[in-house]
Amino acid sequence: MFKKSERLSKVEFSHYFKTGKRYHSKYVTVIIDQHPTRKMAVIASKKVAKSAVRRNLLRRRVYAFLREELVSEGFVGVCIVILKPNFNSLSRKATYEELKKQLIK
């Protein structure tokens, strides 16, 4: 989880969800936009996993990846990661590879 100052509020989320540049894959959709500071959000709906425990696990994995890769590179801007139902079937290693492939674009 990121600090509260690095997370999107509901109003900011709605704005960037509509206006951001989208990148789609079989497992995730990534929305990126310009912002003077770093703002992150990860969305995992009930379609991804029925169990809240499983959704939170997937969300934590994505947040860990974002912290390792984007923050270490000095990323500045808005990044929203939306998980798709197929994402639940990925292993931890495959999760990192898929996210890396999408965020490098």
Helices and strands as residue ranges (DSSP letters): G 4-6, H 10-19, E 21-24, E 28-33, E 38-43, H 52-66, I 67-71, E 77-83, G 85-89, H 92-104
